[in-house]
């Protein structure tokens, strides 16, 4: 076990040339450097955040939803039928003509009645507007830009690398990092209990990459540039959730306005600021000031994975915009940004909310369907 630990924490991998773990352990009085063991604090905190979220959604968010006349409501349930239920759960939720004809003969039902049963059964599994509102209101809580506005590397990214890796860890940055890591761990837990979306796998990769980046950057003291990455991503997420809440409450003009702002912020932060500000610093400024080493390559690879996801989501919204214009239904869509086309996260699926805001769009044309 000791040999495995020594191999994993190899100085040749984690640290720049001519730097050792012993160098970082020799700290002056009052100076603290990040230690990988600090990250374990995030796991019990993540469970606590998950528990707080459940209580928040049940008592506070639910009360807010009811005050806006968004009630839990029970939809129409499908008539109990063992044969159809077995087909629904184990074969298909959208039976084709062959299945419909066979089930019609087996049950001595009209084909339309069988179709109606499957429609009601599918709707039965869909979350109510009340549930979706409570999920969205929980995420309207990010303001990391305000926490970082006074640090020097916010305005000159070269400060992320001056003196690296001998950069003391302030108590504020420690709590910022641990809470952020705990929050994203809680998102990975809650993804299995949240509203199921079509982009589940993409979001799982997103959360996994985010947890990996936070942990990785903390372990080798890249917390300064790591804080910038989180700042860029959190800048737009809460706007999406606010737009979704306005949509669920039927404040359509408010929803449209917020979503326009969200879309502009998203494109500017993810497709302009992130590559030209963050990636430029991690790939080129760090090369000039510190120089590359093995963990440097891994860190930048993870950042490039994140940028690939940004491009993927941007592709989705561009595709929807082209379809809206080509069908001559611009008046129905008002602006291409009316559609929530992202999953949370950082982070909610744009296409998912797009179809909620504009149910006239045929479901078979939804790119996430």
SEDO-472727 format. One line per 3 residues: number of its first residue (from 1); their letters; for each residue x, y, z of C-alpha. Coordinates in steps of 0.02 Angstrom, whole numbers, plus 50000, padded with zeros to 5 digits. Layout:
NUM = A = X:Y:Z  ...
This chain:
1 = XXX = 50000:50000:50000  50143:50118:50041  50221:50083:49871
4 = XXX = 50055:50123:49784  50037:50285:49882  50216:50335:49841
7 = XXX = 50185:50300:49656  50021:50398:49653  50093:50549:49743
10 = XXX = 50253:50550:49643  50335:50721:49649  50388:50702:49468
13 = XXX = 50205:50698:49418  50121:50823:49535  50251:50960:49557
16 = XXX = 50359:51068:49444  50539:51020:49418  50655:51040:49568
19 = XXX = 50508:51053:49691  50471:50917:49821  50332:50884:49947
22 = XXX = 50460:50918:50083  50483:51094:50015  50296:51127:50034
25 = XXX = 50291:51051:50208  50422:51173:50270  50301:51314:50304
28 = XXX = 50337:51479:50388  50231:51521:50542  50056:51569:50488
31 = XXX = 50080:51502:50311  49974:51356:50250  49982:51265:50083
34 = XXX = 49843:51154:50014  49853:50973:50068  49759:50833:49976
37 = XXX = 49691:50771:50144  49589:50932:50157  49478:50868:50015
40 = XXX = 49404:50729:50122  49314:50863:50221  49203:50890:50069
43 = XXX = 49122:50717:50074  49026:50731:50239  48989:50913:50195
46 = XXX = 48915:50854:50029  48796:50738:50120  48748:50883:50232
49 = XXX = 48715:50995:50081  48610:50857:50003  48507:50844:50163
52 = XXX = 48487:51033:50173  48428:51033:49993  48293:50904:50030
55 = XXX = 48229:51006:50177  48241:51169:50079  48141:51102:49932
58 = XXX = 48011:51021:50043  47974:51167:50158  48040:51331:50087
61 = XXX = 48040:51305:49898  47872:51218:49905  47796:51363:50002
64 = XXX = 47865:51486:49873  47790:51382:49733  47619:51379:49815
67 = XXX = 47625:51568:49841  47643:51583:49652  47495:51464:49629
70 = XXX = 47607:51320:49575  47529:51174:49666  47591:50993:49674
73 = XXX = 47439:50931:49579  47410:50749:49536  47398:50710:49351
76 = XXX = 47284:50582:49275  47347:50408:49315  47338:50261:49196
79 = XXX = 47213:50124:49233  47303:49978:49320  47339:49840:49194
82 = XXX = 47471:49706:49225  47497:49662:49041  47522:49841:48983
85 = XXX = 47628:49883:49135  47746:49739:49094  47764:49799:48914
88 = XXX = 47792:49978:48974  47928:49935:49099  48020:49797:49007
91 = XXX = 47992:49819:48820  47943:49993:48762  47861:50151:48823
94 = XXX = 47812:50199:48646  47740:50045:48561  47740:50039:48372
97 = XXX = 47594:49984:48263  47638:49799:48278  47641:49805:48468
100 = XXX = 47481:49908:48473  47387:49785:48363  47448:49637:48465
103 = XXX = 47400:49716:48631  47232:49770:48560  47190:49590:48514
106 = XXX = 47259:49518:48676  47158:49636:48787  47009:49655:48670
109 = XXX = 47035:49842:48678  47022:49972:48541  47193:50026:48476
112 = XXX = 47155:50205:48526  47121:50148:48704  47291:50061:48711
115 = XXX = 47375:50218:48643  47285:50323:48773  47342:50207:48913
118 = XXX = 47525:50224:48861  47509:50413:48848  47435:50424:49023
121 = XXX = 47568:50306:49089  47709:50410:49015  47634:50569:49086
124 = XXX = 47619:50485:49254  47808:50476:49268  47837:50657:49220
127 = XXX = 47879:50775:49363  47751:50910:49401  47785:51094:49374
130 = XXX = 47790:51111:49563  47932:50984:49575  48031:51069:49437
133 = XXX = 48007:51241:49515  48072:51178:49683  48225:51102:49598
136 = XXX = 48264:51264:49506  48246:51381:49654  48379:51282:49748
139 = XXX = 48510:51324:49618  48482:51512:49618  48622:51541:49742
142 = XXX = 48786:51573:49651  48881:51736:49672  49063:51683:49664
145 = XXX = 49114:51834:49562  49085:51943:49715  49199:51831:49819
148 = XXX = 49343:51846:49696  49327:52026:49641  49464:52088:49759
151 = XXX = 49597:51956:49723  49739:52011:49607  49729:51861:49490
154 = XXX = 49550:51909:49445  49621:52056:49348  49792:51990:49298
157 = XXX = 49795:51802:49272  49985:51797:49277  49968:51813:49467
160 = XXX = 49904:51633:49461  50082:51579:49422  50197:51704:49506
163 = XXX = 50287:51612:49646  50201:51447:49604  50189:51324:49692
166 = XXX = 50239:51424:49847  50074:51517:49857  49998:51523:50033
169 = XXX = 49818:51466:50053  49705:51593:50137  49563:51532:50250
172 = XXX = 49437:51612:50132  49503:51517:49981  49507:51356:50082
175 = XXX = 49322:51369:50129  49279:51425:49953  49361:51271:49878
178 = XXX = 49294:51144:50003  49115:51210:49991  49122:51212:49801
181 = XXX = 49189:51033:49797  49055:50977:49920  48921:51061:49816
184 = XXX = 48973:50968:49658  48986:50804:49752  48808:50833:49811
187 = XXX = 48756:50863:49630  48827:50693:49583  48726:50614:49724
190 = XXX = 48566:50708:49682  48577:50675:49495  48508:50502:49531
193 = XXX = 48357:50574:49623  48329:50733:49520  48214:50749:49371
196 = XXX = 48280:50627:49241  48338:50714:49083  48395:50651:48914
199 = XXX = 48571:50719:48939  48601:50622:49101  48765:50549:49037
202 = XXX = 48831:50715:48974  48794:50797:49141  48872:50653:49236
205 = XXX = 49032:50679:49135  49019:50865:49170  49004:50838:49360
208 = XXX = 49142:50708:49357  49258:50825:49261  49215:50967:49380
211 = XXX = 49251:50864:49537  49412:50804:49456  49466:50981:49412
214 = XXX = 49429:51050:49585  49519:50907:49672  49664:50907:49550
217 = XXX = 49692:51095:49558  49686:51093:49748  49808:50948:49765
220 = XXX = 49945:51038:49667  49900:51213:49730  49822:51280:49570
223 = XXX = 49682:51355:49675  49700:51528:49600  49664:51477:49422
226 = XXX = 49540:51348:49487  49440:51486:49569  49433:51577:49401
229 = XXX = 49365:51421:49315  49225:51407:49444  49190:51593:49432
232 = XXX = 49168:51584:49243  49050:51435:49256  48944:51504:49397
235 = XXX = 48918:51672:49310  48772:51610:49204  48700:51457:49290
238 = XXX = 48587:51548:49413  48512:51652:49271  48452:51493:49185
241 = XXX = 48367:51432:49341  48285:51602:49366  48219:51595:49188
244 = XXX = 48149:51421:49218  48064:51478:49378  47983:51623:49285
247 = XXX = 47925:51502:49152  47848:51382:49278  47760:51530:49361
250 = XXX = 47693:51583:49188  47785:51750:49190  47831:51729:49007
253 = XXX = 47901:51902:48973  48009:51891:49128  48067:51719:49073
256 = XXX = 48110:51782:48898  48206:51932:48965  48307:51832:49091
259 = XXX = 48345:51699:48963  48410:51826:48839  48530:51889:48974
262 = XXX = 48577:51711:49021  48615:51664:48841  48724:51816:48813
265 = XXX = 48818:51785:48976  48839:51601:48933  48910:51631:48760
268 = XXX = 49026:51769:48822  49091:51672:48973  49101:51496:48899
271 = XXX = 49153:51531:48719  49253:51692:48737  49313:51725:48916
274 = XXX = 49347:51543:48960  49461:51502:48812  49541:51674:48793
277 = XXX = 49562:51712:48979  49571:51547:49075  49641:51426:48945
280 = XXX = 49763:51557:48884  49829:51573:49062  49838:51386:49100
283 = XXX = 49915:51338:48933  50028:51484:48886  50060:51600:49033
286 = XXX = 50097:51453:49147  50212:51380:49014  50313:51542:49011
289 = XXX = 50318:51571:49200  50324:51394:49274  50348:51274:49129
292 = XXX = 50256:51111:49090  50262:50954:49197  50155:50794:49196
295 = XXX = 50009:50853:49304  50007:51015:49204  49963:50914:49049
298 = XXX = 49824:50820:49140  49751:50980:49212  49743:51063:49042
301 = XXX = 49668:50907:48965  49525:50914:49091  49498:51098:49050
304 = XXX = 49488:51055:48866  49358:50921:48903  49255:51056:48986
307 = XXX = 49274:51169:48835  49215:51026:48724  49054:51018:48827
310 = XXX = 49033:51206:48806  49043:51187:48618  48920:51042:48623
313 = XXX = 48788:51145:48715  48818:51293:48601  48788:51179:48453
316 = XXX = 48620:51128:48525  48555:51304:48541  48620:51353:48368
319 = XXX = 48533:51202:48294  48368:51250:48375  48386:51429:48316
322 = XXX = 48411:51375:48135  48256:51264:48144  48151:51403:48217
325 = XXX = 48201:51525:48080  48186:51399:47938  48006:51358:47987
328 = XXX = 47957:51540:47984  47896:51535:48165  48004:51674:48233
331 = XXX = 47851:51759:48307  47818:51603:48411  47996:51597:48475
334 = XXX = 48021:51787:48493  48208:51760:48515  48310:51603:48494
337 = XXX = 48361:51617:48676  48186:51592:48745  48220:51408:48751
340 = XXX = 48304:51330:48900  48423:51222:48809  48545:51175:48946
343 = XXX = 48547:51054:49089  48587:51130:49257  48756:51176:49280
346 = XXX = 48809:51221:49282  48742:51197:49275  48504:51109:49134
349 = XXX = 48458:51063:48960  48419:51209:48846  48317:51097:48734
352 = XXX = 48221:51029:48883  48157:51201:48934  48135:51251:48751
355 = XXX = 47999:51121:48729  47919:51172:48894  47909:51354:48841
358 = XXX = 47856:51313:48664  47755:51151:48664  47711:51182:48481
361 = XXX = 47883:51115:48434  47861:50933:48377  47940:50815:48503
364 = XXX = 48029:50712:48371  48129:50868:48326  48194:50897:48500
367 = XXX = 48381:50859:48490  48385:50789:48666  48234:50676:48643
